[in-house]
C-alpha cells in the first residue's frame, strides 16, 4: 500500500471504496531484522447495525452470490441471520425487521409461507412472485426471466433509484434477470431492456393493492438470479 522510511513512519490512508480491508505493517531495521504487526480489519462504509434481517437461502454454506447479499445487508446496518429454505418454520418473526428470500431457494419450499407476514420482504426468486401475490400467475406473461447484463431505470421520483438514471449494467456478463409485471399500485424502479413493463426492481408500499390482496408490509421484487451476484 505504502512505504515510509522517515521518522515517525506514518501513512494516512483513505479508502476509495466501501468494503472490508485487512491491514498490517512490516518494519525492518538497518541490520535486516523484520517485524510484522498483527493484522487488523477495517470496515469502510458500513452503517451501525440497528436491524435484524433473515436471509433465506438454498444452502447455509453460502455460495458466492448469497455471501454477496449477506455482506451487503451487513453494510446497510443489519445483523443477518441465515436460514435454510427447509427450516423456515424456525424463523422467529418477532425478532426480525426484514426478510430477504434469495433466488437460491427452492420455491416449492417457500410458496406462500410469508404471504401475510407483516414485515418488509425482498423476493429475488421469480417463481415466488405469484405465490407472494406480487404478480399474476402466468409464467412468461406475468413473471419470468431473460438473459441480459443491464436494466433500465424508469423513474427518477423514488428514493430507491439512488440517483441512477438510464441503462445500468448490473452483471459483468449476460446472466438471468428475474422480472414481473406488478399491479398499477407498485413503484416500478427499473425494467428489462427489451420491455420496460417487465419490472426488474419494483416496490409495493404497505397497503398497496397487489394481485388480489393488499400488501401487509413493504414488498420488493428484485432481479437477482441465483449465482448472478457473485
C-alpha positions as CSV (number, residue, x, y, z in Angstrom):
1,X,0.0,0.0,0.0
2,X,2.7,2.5,1.0
3,X,6.3,2.8,2.3
4,X,7.8,5.4,4.7
5,X,11.5,5.5,5.5
6,X,11.3,8.7,7.5
7,X,10.6,9.1,11.2
8,X,7.9,9.0,12.6
9,X,7.0,6.3,10.0
10,X,3.3,7.0,9.3
11,X,0.9,7.0,6.4
12,X,-2.5,8.5,6.0
13,X,-4.7,6.1,4.1
14,X,-8.1,6.9,2.6
15,X,-10.2,4.1,1.3
16,X,-11.9,4.8,-2.0
17,X,-14.4,2.0,-1.9
18,X,-16.8,0.6,0.7
19,X,-15.9,-2.9,1.9
20,X,-13.7,-4.9,4.3
21,X,-10.0,-4.4,4.5
22,X,-7.2,-6.3,6.3
23,X,-4.2,-4.2,7.1
24,X,-0.8,-4.9,8.7
25,X,2.5,-3.2,8.9
26,X,6.0,-4.5,8.2
27,X,9.1,-2.9,9.8
28,X,12.7,-3.6,9.2
29,X,15.9,-2.1,10.5
30,X,19.4,-1.5,9.0
31,X,20.5,-4.9,10.1
32,X,17.8,-6.6,8.2
33,X,15.6,-7.6,11.2
34,X,11.9,-7.7,10.3
35,X,8.9,-7.3,12.5
36,X,5.3,-7.8,11.4
37,X,2.3,-6.2,13.2
38,X,-0.9,-8.1,14.0
39,X,-3.5,-7.8,11.2
40,X,-6.4,-5.6,11.8
41,X,-9.7,-5.5,9.9
42,X,-11.4,-2.3,8.9
43,X,-14.9,-1.9,7.5
44,X,-15.4,1.2,5.4
45,X,-18.9,2.5,4.6
46,X,-20.7,0.1,7.0
47,X,-23.7,1.5,8.9
48,X,-24.2,0.9,12.6
49,X,-26.2,-2.3,13.0
50,X,-29.7,-1.4,14.1
51,X,-31.8,-4.1,12.4
52,X,-32.1,-7.9,12.2
53,X,-32.5,-9.4,8.7
54,X,-33.4,-13.1,8.0
55,X,-31.7,-14.2,4.8
56,X,-33.4,-17.4,3.4
57,X,-31.1,-19.4,1.1
58,X,-30.9,-22.7,-0.5
59,X,-27.8,-23.7,1.5
60,X,-26.5,-22.2,4.7
61,X,-23.0,-22.9,3.4
62,X,-23.3,-19.7,1.5
63,X,-22.5,-19.6,-2.2
64,X,-20.7,-16.5,-3.5
65,X,-24.0,-14.9,-4.6
66,X,-25.6,-15.3,-1.2
67,X,-22.4,-14.2,0.5
68,X,-22.5,-11.0,-1.5
69,X,-26.1,-10.4,-0.4
70,X,-25.1,-11.2,3.2
71,X,-22.3,-8.7,3.1
72,X,-24.5,-6.0,1.5
73,X,-27.1,-6.4,4.2
74,X,-24.4,-6.1,6.9
75,X,-23.1,-3.0,5.2
76,X,-26.6,-1.4,5.3
77,X,-26.8,-1.9,9.1
78,X,-28.3,-5.4,9.5
79,X,-27.4,-8.2,11.8
80,X,-28.0,-11.1,9.4
81,X,-29.4,-14.5,10.4
82,X,-29.2,-17.1,7.7
83,X,-31.9,-19.8,7.4
84,X,-32.1,-22.8,5.0
85,X,-35.2,-22.8,2.9
86,X,-36.4,-26.1,4.5
87,X,-36.1,-24.6,8.0
88,X,-38.3,-21.5,7.6
89,X,-40.5,-22.6,10.5
90,X,-37.6,-21.9,12.8
91,X,-37.6,-18.2,12.0
92,X,-38.8,-16.1,14.9
93,X,-40.6,-13.4,13.0
94,X,-40.9,-11.3,16.2
95,X,-37.1,-10.9,16.2
96,X,-36.8,-9.8,12.5
97,X,-37.0,-6.4,10.9
98,X,-36.6,-7.7,7.3
99,X,-36.7,-10.9,5.3
100,X,-34.7,-11.5,2.1
101,X,-35.6,-14.5,0.1
102,X,-32.7,-15.5,-2.1
103,X,-33.1,-17.0,-5.6
104,X,-31.1,-19.9,-4.4
105,X,-34.1,-21.1,-2.5
106,X,-36.3,-24.0,-3.8
107,X,-39.6,-22.1,-4.4
108,X,-41.8,-25.1,-3.5
109,X,-40.3,-25.0,0.0
110,X,-41.4,-21.4,0.4
111,X,-44.6,-20.9,-1.7
112,X,-46.9,-18.5,0.2
113,X,-45.5,-19.1,3.7
114,X,-44.8,-15.4,4.1
115,X,-47.8,-14.0,2.2
116,X,-49.4,-12.5,5.3
117,X,-46.2,-11.6,7.1
118,X,-46.2,-8.1,8.4
119,X,-42.5,-7.4,7.7
120,X,-40.8,-5.9,4.7
121,X,-39.8,-8.7,2.4
122,X,-37.4,-8.7,-0.6
123,X,-38.0,-11.5,-3.1
124,X,-35.5,-12.4,-5.7
125,X,-36.8,-15.8,-6.7
126,X,-39.1,-15.2,-9.7
127,X,-41.2,-18.3,-9.1
128,X,-42.3,-16.8,-5.8
129,X,-43.7,-13.6,-7.3
130,X,-47.1,-15.2,-7.9
131,X,-47.2,-17.1,-4.6
132,X,-46.5,-13.8,-2.8
133,X,-49.2,-12.1,-4.9
134,X,-46.7,-9.7,-6.3
135,X,-47.7,-10.6,-9.8
136,X,-50.2,-12.7,-11.7
137,X,-49.6,-16.4,-12.1
138,X,-48.9,-16.8,-15.8
139,X,-45.2,-17.8,-16.4
140,X,-43.5,-15.8,-19.1
141,X,-46.5,-13.4,-19.2
142,X,-46.9,-12.1,-15.6
143,X,-43.4,-13.1,-14.5
144,X,-40.3,-14.7,-15.9
145,X,-36.6,-14.1,-16.6
146,X,-34.4,-13.1,-19.5
147,X,-30.7,-13.1,-20.1
148,X,-29.0,-9.7,-20.2
149,X,-26.5,-7.7,-18.2
150,X,-28.4,-4.5,-17.7
151,X,-31.6,-2.9,-16.5
152,X,-33.1,0.5,-17.3
153,X,-34.2,2.9,-14.6
154,X,-37.7,4.1,-15.4
155,X,-38.4,6.7,-12.7
156,X,-36.5,9.5,-11.1
157,X,-39.1,10.2,-8.4
158,X,-38.4,7.3,-6.0
159,X,-35.6,7.2,-3.4
160,X,-34.8,3.6,-4.4
161,X,-33.2,4.8,-7.6
162,X,-30.4,6.4,-5.5
163,X,-30.0,9.0,-8.2
164,X,-29.3,6.4,-11.0
165,X,-30.7,7.1,-14.5
166,X,-31.0,5.3,-17.8
167,X,-29.4,1.9,-18.6
168,X,-27.4,0.4,-15.7
169,X,-25.0,-2.5,-16.1
170,X,-25.7,-4.9,-13.2
171,X,-23.8,-8.0,-14.2
172,X,-20.3,-8.4,-15.5
173,X,-21.6,-10.6,-18.3
174,X,-25.1,-11.5,-19.5
175,X,-27.0,-13.6,-17.0
176,X,-30.6,-14.2,-16.0
177,X,-32.7,-11.2,-14.9
178,X,-35.9,-12.0,-13.0
179,X,-38.9,-9.8,-13.8
180,X,-42.5,-9.4,-13.1
181,X,-45.4,-7.3,-14.2
182,X,-46.8,-5.9,-11.0
183,X,-50.1,-4.1,-10.4
184,X,-50.6,-0.5,-11.1
185,X,-50.0,0.4,-7.5
186,X,-46.4,-0.8,-7.5
187,X,-43.5,1.5,-7.9
188,X,-41.5,0.2,-10.9
189,X,-37.9,1.3,-10.3
190,X,-36.3,-0.5,-13.3
191,X,-37.3,-2.6,-16.2
192,X,-35.7,-5.0,-18.6
193,X,-34.0,-3.7,-21.7
194,X,-36.4,-5.4,-24.1
195,X,-39.6,-4.3,-22.3
196,X,-39.8,-1.7,-19.6
197,X,-43.1,-3.1,-18.3
198,X,-41.2,-6.1,-17.2
199,X,-40.1,-4.8,-13.8
200,X,-36.6,-5.8,-12.6
201,X,-37.0,-3.9,-9.4
202,X,-40.4,-3.0,-8.1
203,X,-41.9,-2.0,-4.7
204,X,-45.3,-2.3,-3.1
205,X,-45.8,0.1,-0.2
206,X,-47.8,-1.2,2.8
207,X,-51.5,-1.3,1.9
208,X,-50.9,-1.2,-1.8
209,X,-53.1,-3.4,-4.0
210,X,-51.1,-6.3,-5.3
211,X,-52.7,-9.3,-7.1
212,X,-56.0,-9.9,-5.2
213,X,-54.6,-8.8,-1.8
214,X,-53.2,-5.7,-0.2
215,X,-49.6,-5.7,0.8
216,X,-49.4,-6.3,4.6
217,X,-46.0,-4.6,4.6
218,X,-43.4,-3.4,2.0
219,X,-42.8,-5.9,-0.7
220,X,-39.8,-5.6,-3.1
221,X,-39.2,-7.7,-6.2
222,X,-35.5,-7.8,-7.0
223,X,-34.0,-9.2,-10.2
224,X,-31.0,-11.2,-8.8
225,X,-31.0,-14.7,-10.1
226,X,-29.1,-17.5,-8.2
227,X,-25.4,-17.2,-9.0
228,X,-25.7,-13.7,-10.5
229,X,-24.5,-11.7,-7.5
230,X,-21.1,-13.3,-7.2
